[in-house]
């Protein structure tokens, strides 16, 4: 089982991604992601966030991509979840 620091780290990285200047999400998308975070469904929040970003075709700066990759790896998710964001 993971400790509180592990989950805090995940939340902090999700918030960092959501607050990045070039990440433009609709109010509905942002609300849905935050709802998943609020109920500690971090994997679903991350997967949905990546899906939305991929669908929008946003350019993800390498520094932000590194955070996304680190987070996906930390949560032991399949690289296919965020690979489409690698520019």
Kinemage of the C-alpha trace (Angstrom):
@kinemage 1
@onewidth
@group {chain A} dominant
@subgroup {mainchain}
@vectorlist {calphas} color= white
{ca unk a 1} P 0.000 0.000 0.000
{ca unk a 2} L 1.207 3.491 -0.801
{ca unk a 3} L 1.618 6.195 1.801
{ca unk a 4} L 0.144 9.688 1.981
{ca unk a 5} L 3.266 11.266 0.430
{ca unk a 6} L 2.838 9.087 -2.650
{ca unk a 7} L -0.717 10.309 -3.209
{ca unk a 8} L 0.201 13.921 -2.412
{ca unk a 9} L 2.920 13.709 -5.053
{ca unk a 10} L 0.404 12.477 -7.613
{ca unk a 11} L -2.046 15.261 -6.776
{ca unk a 12} L 0.689 17.892 -6.987
{ca unk a 13} L 1.778 16.674 -10.416
{ca unk a 14} L -1.796 16.586 -11.685
{ca unk a 15} L -2.304 20.157 -10.451
{ca unk a 16} L 0.969 21.225 -12.076
{ca unk a 17} L -0.205 19.836 -15.402
{ca unk a 18} L -3.662 21.382 -15.088
{ca unk a 19} L -2.198 24.799 -14.282
{ca unk a 20} L 0.322 24.839 -17.144
{ca unk a 21} L -0.144 27.976 -19.263
{ca unk a 22} L -0.675 26.210 -22.590
{ca unk a 23} L -3.173 23.665 -21.237
{ca unk a 24} L -6.578 24.954 -22.229
{ca unk a 25} L -9.412 22.818 -20.980
{ca unk a 26} L -13.088 23.618 -21.052
{ca unk a 27} L -14.848 24.181 -17.750
{ca unk a 28} L -16.586 20.827 -18.157
{ca unk a 29} L -13.338 18.952 -18.850
{ca unk a 30} L -11.605 20.611 -15.932
{ca unk a 31} L -14.558 19.922 -13.653
{ca unk a 32} L -14.632 16.240 -14.597
{ca unk a 33} L -10.894 15.848 -13.978
{ca unk a 34} L -11.138 17.618 -10.623
{ca unk a 35} L -14.054 15.380 -9.614
{ca unk a 36} L -11.893 12.319 -10.230
{ca unk a 37} L -9.076 13.882 -8.219
{ca unk a 38} L -11.455 14.742 -5.367
{ca unk a 39} L -12.484 11.100 -5.018
{ca unk a 40} L -8.860 9.913 -5.383
{ca unk a 41} L -9.415 8.320 -8.792
{ca unk a 42} L -6.023 9.598 -9.942
{ca unk a 43} L -5.557 7.041 -12.702
{ca unk a 44} L -8.871 7.918 -14.301
{ca unk a 45} L -8.146 11.642 -13.920
{ca unk a 46} L -4.753 11.218 -15.590
{ca unk a 47} L -6.062 9.022 -18.396
{ca unk a 48} L -8.927 11.404 -19.126
{ca unk a 49} L -6.580 14.399 -19.018
{ca unk a 50} L -4.206 12.746 -21.487
{ca unk a 51} L -7.104 11.732 -23.735
{ca unk a 52} L -8.401 15.316 -23.852
{ca unk a 53} L -4.948 16.759 -24.502
{ca unk a 54} L -4.330 14.230 -27.292
{ca unk a 55} L -7.704 14.953 -28.875
{ca unk a 56} L -7.032 18.706 -28.808
{ca unk a 57} L -3.612 18.192 -30.392
{ca unk a 58} L -2.011 20.679 -28.020
{ca unk a 59} L 1.729 21.164 -28.207
{ca unk a 60} L 3.174 19.921 -24.936
{ca unk a 61} L 6.492 21.483 -23.999
{ca unk a 62} L 9.211 18.987 -23.159
{ca unk a 63} L 9.385 20.083 -19.518
{ca unk a 64} L 5.656 19.460 -19.070
{ca unk a 65} L 5.855 16.208 -21.016
{ca unk a 66} L 8.533 15.065 -18.575
{ca unk a 67} L 6.118 15.671 -15.679
{ca unk a 68} L 3.383 13.781 -17.522
{ca unk a 69} L 5.706 10.868 -18.253
{ca unk a 70} L 6.978 10.822 -14.671
{ca unk a 71} L 3.428 10.787 -13.341
{ca unk a 72} L 2.277 8.026 -15.664
{ca unk a 73} L 5.301 5.953 -14.730
{ca unk a 74} L 4.793 6.643 -11.018
{ca unk a 75} L 1.227 5.366 -11.298
{ca unk a 76} L 2.442 2.361 -13.313
{ca unk a 77} L 0.163 3.129 -16.253
{ca unk a 78} L 0.730 1.994 -19.817
{ca unk a 79} L 2.853 4.412 -21.866
{ca unk a 80} L 0.123 4.448 -24.523
{ca unk a 81} L -1.923 6.675 -22.193
{ca unk a 82} L 0.422 9.634 -22.659
{ca unk a 83} L 2.608 8.652 -25.606
{ca unk a 84} L 0.468 10.634 -28.057
{ca unk a 85} L 1.622 13.814 -26.282
{ca unk a 86} L 5.292 13.260 -27.177
{ca unk a 87} L 6.076 15.870 -29.796
